[in-house]
Amino acid sequence: MTDFIQPKYIHANAPTTGILLCNLGSPEAPTAKAVRRYLAEFLSDPRIVEMPRWLWKLVLHGIILRTRPRRVAKNYQKIWTPTGSPLLNISRRQLALLQQQLAPTETSTLKFALGMSYGKPALSDALESLRAANAQRIIVLPLYPQYASATTGATWDGITQVLKSWRWIPELHFISHYHDHPLYIQALVDAIKDYWAQHGRPDKLLFSFHGIPKETMLAGDPYFCESQKTARLVAEQLAQQLEQQVAWQLDWSVTFQSRFGPKEWLQPYTDHTLQALGKAGCKRVDVICPGFAADCLETLEEINEENRGYFLQAGGEAFHYIPALNDNPSHIKALAAVLSPYLNASPSLQQAQITAEASAQRAQALAAGQGESTCY
């Protein structure tokens, strides 16, 4: 018999709505041991590497986890802060700022939690905190603007795996993407314009997205198309707003980074493109990574250090990385707008609130020796 986990149900508890922000995760420390533990969890997910499990386990445990952790740990050491992982620090600030905007008072019925698909804080811990707050509705926002099976899909798997052990399942709203949300697009436009106002404009702007294997796109993953649409919408708004001010034409391209393994991934590759631009005489290139809601290893080290080197070594003169949206006010405003349609209590939750209030009143009456015993 399956053992379902469920705390004692108390009818008088006021129902709440839980907001769960999700991201990929990070090692607990920039050490080979911590990175090995993190990579073992991350790369064991069948959403990440789609190949026969028995074969992949041989490769993972026989080669990758023996050779890769030490090198990756050195990369993490380059970006690690005194307070820990940049991704985790930024994600916590995003959660706090979102809470300030959506639920500024302690009496709010909105409850917030942060969960990572791999590492800590785990999705299971985040969900448990919302259950402890009597969240009868949970709105899940994976911080991946463009849907991909390996990211958004993995988040869904992690959440439903936890919920499989719960006896009572809350009303669940899962936001699968927001790649073309007007406020998300505007936040990117504003970030680029603000950066250029301080540092001048480039000869070329690259929108670098995390890559995925080409075969997953051919199998129906919408990530490639959603990435292209995000870049196009941002470029159109940039061109419209900037070309009205000065006689200047925006030159931009979409590229894909972070490929892993021998398979063909989405192209053009970011590193190859930067090398070609440097050799072709491009003097300055700016790179922004719209798919990353928070700066992390792939942006701070891979793009701003490794790929910077590729461009400069190929003959380029100036490389600029435009930071992720992180905890910018325009980003928090955009995330709040993405969540907004789901915040109004559903009829079932409204009725639950009425029932809870009535139950509390009855319980008080019973304690005073008034009325009849009832659960509702």
C-alpha positions in Angstrom: 0.0 0.0 0.0 1.3 3.5 -0.9 2.0 5.7 2.1 0.7 9.2 1.3 2.2 12.0 3.3 -0.3 14.4 4.7 -0.4 16.5 7.8 -3.6 16.5 9.9 -6.3 18.4 8.1 -7.8 21.3 10.1 -10.9 22.8 8.5 -10.5 26.2 10.2 -7.1 26.9 8.7 -7.3 29.9 6.3 -6.4 28.8 2.7 -3.6 30.6 0.9 -2.2 30.8 -2.6 1.4 29.7 -3.0 3.8 31.2 -5.6 6.7 28.9 -6.4 9.7 30.4 -8.3 11.9 27.7 -9.9 15.3 27.7 -11.5 17.9 25.1 -12.4 20.2 25.1 -9.3 23.8 25.3 -8.3 26.4 23.3 -6.4 26.6 24.1 -2.7 30.3 25.0 -3.0 32.9 25.6 -5.8 34.7 22.4 -4.9 35.1 19.2 -7.0 33.2 17.2 -4.4 30.2 19.5 -4.4 30.2 19.9 -8.2 30.4 16.1 -8.6 27.3 15.7 -6.4 25.5 18.4 -8.3 26.4 17.0 -11.7 25.4 13.5 -10.7 21.9 14.7 -9.9 21.7 17.1 -12.9 23.0 14.7 -15.5 21.0 11.7 -14.2 17.8 13.4 -15.3 16.5 11.8 -18.5 15.2 15.2 -19.6 18.8 16.4 -19.7 20.4 13.6 -21.7 18.0 11.6 -23.9 19.7 8.3 -24.6 19.4 4.7 -23.3 19.8 4.9 -19.5 22.1 1.9 -19.2 24.5 3.4 -21.8 24.4 6.9 -20.3 25.0 5.6 -16.8 28.2 4.0 -18.0 29.3 7.2 -19.6 28.3 9.4 -16.7 29.8 7.3 -13.9 32.7 5.9 -15.9 34.0 9.0 -17.5 32.2 12.3 -16.8 31.9 12.3 -13.1 35.6 11.2 -12.9 36.9 14.0 -15.1 34.6 16.9 -15.3 34.0 18.0 -11.7 37.5 19.4 -11.0 37.5 21.5 -14.2 33.9 22.8 -13.6 34.7 23.6 -10.0 37.6 25.8 -11.1 35.1 27.7 -13.3 32.7 28.1 -10.4 35.5 29.5 -8.3 35.9 32.3 -10.8 32.4 33.6 -10.2 31.7 32.5 -6.6 30.9 35.3 -4.2 31.5 35.7 -0.5 27.8 34.9 0.0 27.7 31.9 -2.3 26.3 31.1 -5.8 25.4 34.1 -7.9 22.4 32.2 -9.3 21.1 31.4 -5.8 21.8 34.9 -4.4 20.0 36.6 -7.3 17.1 34.1 -7.2 16.5 34.9 -3.5 16.5 38.6 -4.2 14.0 38.1 -7.0 11.7 36.2 -4.7 12.0 38.9 -2.0 11.3 41.7 -4.4 8.4 39.9 -6.0 6.9 39.3 -2.6 7.3 43.0 -1.7 5.5 43.9 -4.9 2.7 41.3 -4.8 2.2 40.8 -1.0 3.6 43.8 0.9 1.7 43.0 4.1 2.1 40.1 6.5 -1.6 39.4 6.3 -1.5 38.6 2.6 -2.8 35.3 1.6 0.0 34.9 -1.0 2.9 32.8 0.2 6.2 32.5 -1.6 8.9 29.8 -2.0 12.0 29.2 -4.1 12.9 25.8 -5.4 15.7 24.4 -7.6 15.4 21.4 -9.9 18.9 20.2 -8.7 20.7 21.1 -5.5 19.2 23.2 -2.7 16.7 24.6 -1.9 15.0 21.5 -3.4 11.6 21.6 -5.0 10.4 19.2 -2.4 11.4 21.6 0.4 9.8 24.6 -1.3 6.5 22.7 -1.9 6.5 21.5 1.7 6.8 25.1 2.9 3.8 26.0 0.8 1.8 23.1 2.1 2.7 24.1 5.7 1.2 27.5 4.9 -2.0 25.8 3.8 -1.6 26.7 0.1 -4.7 25.4 -1.6 -3.6 26.8 -4.9 0.0 26.8 -6.1 1.2 28.9 -9.1 4.5 27.6 -10.5 6.7 30.0 -12.4 9.9 28.3 -13.9 12.3 31.2 -14.6 12.8 30.0 -18.2 11.2 32.4 -20.6 11.5 30.0 -23.5 10.1 26.5 -23.0 12.5 23.6 -23.3 11.9 20.0 -22.2 15.3 20.0 -20.5 14.4 23.0 -18.3 10.7 23.7 -18.0 9.8 20.1 -18.6 12.2 19.0 -15.9 10.7 21.4 -13.5 7.2 19.8 -14.1 8.7 16.4 -13.5 10.2 17.4 -10.3 7.0 19.0 -9.0 4.7 16.2 -9.9 7.2 13.6 -8.5 6.8 15.3 -5.1 3.0 15.7 -5.4 2.7 11.9 -6.1 3.3 11.4 -2.4 0.7 13.9 -1.2 -2.7 12.7 -0.2 -4.4 16.0 -1.0 -3.3 17.7 -4.2 -3.7 21.5 -4.4 -5.0 23.4 -7.4 -2.0 23.7 -9.6 -1.2 26.4 -12.2 2.0 25.8 -14.2 3.3 28.7 -16.4 5.2 27.0 -19.1 6.7 30.1 -20.9 6.6 33.8 -21.2 9.0 34.4 -24.1 6.9 37.0 -25.8 5.3 38.7 -22.8 5.3 42.5 -23.6 6.8 43.5 -20.2 9.5 40.8 -20.5 10.4 42.1 -23.9 10.4 45.7 -22.7 12.6 44.8 -19.8 15.2 43.4 -22.2 14.9 46.4 -24.4 15.4 48.7 -21.4 18.4 46.8 -20.2 20.1 47.0 -23.6 19.3 50.7 -24.0 20.5 51.5 -20.5 23.8 49.7 -21.1 24.4 51.4 -24.4 23.6 54.8 -22.8 26.6 54.2 -20.5 29.0 52.3 -22.8 28.1 53.2 -26.3 26.8 51.0 -29.1 28.4 47.9 -30.7 29.0 46.9 -34.3 27.1 43.7 -33.6 24.6 42.5 -31.0 24.3 38.8 -30.3 21.4 37.2 -28.6 23.0 34.1 -27.1 20.6 31.4 -25.9 21.5 28.1 -24.1 21.6 25.4 -26.8 19.7 22.1 -27.0 20.4 19.1 -29.2 19.0 19.7 -32.7 17.1 16.4 -32.5 15.0 17.6 -29.7 13.8 20.6 -31.8 13.0 18.2 -34.6 11.1 16.1 -32.1 8.8 19.0 -31.3 10.5 21.1 -28.7 9.5 24.8 -29.3 12.6 26.3 -27.8 14.3 27.3 -31.0 11.2 29.1 -32.3 10.6 30.8 -29.0 14.2 32.0 -28.7 14.0 33.4 -32.2 10.8 35.2 -31.5 12.2 36.8 -28.3 15.2 38.1 -30.1 13.1 39.4 -33.0 10.7 41.3 -30.8 13.5 42.9 -28.8 15.4 43.8 -31.9 12.3 45.3 -33.6 11.6 47.5 -30.5 15.3 48.5 -30.2 15.5 49.5 -33.9 12.2 51.4 -33.8 13.2 53.4 -30.7 16.9 54.0 -31.5 16.7 54.6 -35.2 14.2 57.4 -34.5 16.9 59.2 -32.4 20.0 58.8 -34.7 20.8 57.5 -38.1 22.0 54.1 -37.0 21.0 50.6 -38.0 20.9 47.7 -35.6 22.9 44.6 -36.7 22.0 41.6 -34.7 22.0 37.8 -34.7 20.8 34.8 -32.6 23.4 32.2 -31.5 23.4 29.2 -29.2 25.9 28.3 -26.4 26.8 25.7 -23.9 26.7 22.6 -26.2 27.6 19.3 -24.5 28.5 16.0 -26.0 29.1 14.8 -29.6 25.6 15.5 -31.0 24.7 18.4 -33.2 23.1 21.2 -31.3 21.2 24.3 -32.4 23.3 26.5 -34.6 24.9 28.9 -35.2 27.2 28.3 -32.2 28.0 31.4 -30.1 31.8 30.6 -29.8 32.2 30.0 -33.6 30.2 33.1 -34.4 32.4 35.3 -32.2 35.6 33.9 -33.7 34.2 34.5 -37.2 33.3 38.1 -36.3 36.7 38.8 -34.9 38.4 37.5 -38.0 36.0 39.5 -40.3 37.1 42.8 -38.7 34.2 43.4 -36.3 35.6 45.8 -33.7 33.0 45.6 -31.0 30.4 43.0 -30.1 27.8 43.0 -27.3 26.3 39.8 -26.1 23.0 39.4 -24.1 21.6 36.1 -22.9 17.8 36.6 -22.8 17.1 33.0 -21.7 18.8 33.4 -18.4 16.7 35.1 -15.7 19.7 35.4 -13.5 23.4 35.5 -14.1 25.2 32.2 -13.5 28.1 30.1 -14.7 26.9 30.1 -18.3 26.8 33.9 -18.5 29.5 35.1 -16.1 32.2 32.5 -16.9 31.3 30.9 -20.3 30.2 34.1 -22.0 31.9 37.0 -20.2 35.3 35.2 -19.8 35.7 32.2 -22.2 33.8 33.6 -25.2 35.3 37.1 -24.6 38.7 35.4 -25.1 37.6 33.8 -28.4 36.5 37.1 -29.9 39.6 39.1 -28.8 42.0 36.4 -29.8 40.4 36.4 -33.3 41.1 40.1 -33.8 38.1 41.8 -32.1 38.9 44.9 -30.1 36.0 45.2 -27.5 33.7 42.7 -26.0 30.8 43.7 -23.8 28.5 41.3 -21.9 25.1 42.9 -21.0 24.0 41.4 -17.7 20.9 39.3 -17.3 17.8 41.0 -16.0 18.5 39.6 -12.5 16.7 41.8 -9.9 16.2 44.8 -12.1 12.9 46.6 -11.2 11.6 46.1 -14.8 12.3 42.4 -14.5 10.4 42.1 -11.2 7.5 44.1 -12.8 7.5 41.7 -15.7 7.5 38.6 -13.5 4.6 40.1 -11.5 2.7 40.7 -14.7 3.3 37.1 -15.8 1.9 35.9 -12.5 -1.0 38.4 -12.4 -3.6 36.5 -14.4 -3.4 33.6 -11.9 -3.5 35.5 -8.7 -7.3 36.1 -8.4 -8.7 33.4 -6.2 -10.7 30.8 -8.1 -14.3 30.1 -7.1 -13.2 27.0 -5.2 -10.6 28.9 -3.2 -13.1 31.7 -2.4 -15.5 29.1 -1.1 -12.8 27.5 0.9 -12.0 30.8 2.5 -15.7 31.3 3.5 -15.8 27.7 4.8 -12.6 28.2 6.8 -14.0 31.4 8.4 -17.3 29.6 9.3 -15.4 26.6 10.7 -13.3 28.9 12.9 -16.4 30.6 14.2 -18.1 27.2 14.9 -14.9 26.0 16.7 -15.0 29.1 18.9 -18.7 28.6 19.6 -18.1 24.9 20.6 -15.3 25.9 22.9 -17.7 28.2 24.6 -20.3 25.5 24.9 -22.5 26.9 22.2 -23.7 25.1 19.1 -23.4 21.5 17.7 -20.3 19.6 16.8 -19.5 19.7 13.1 -16.5 19.6 10.8 -17.8 22.4 8.6 
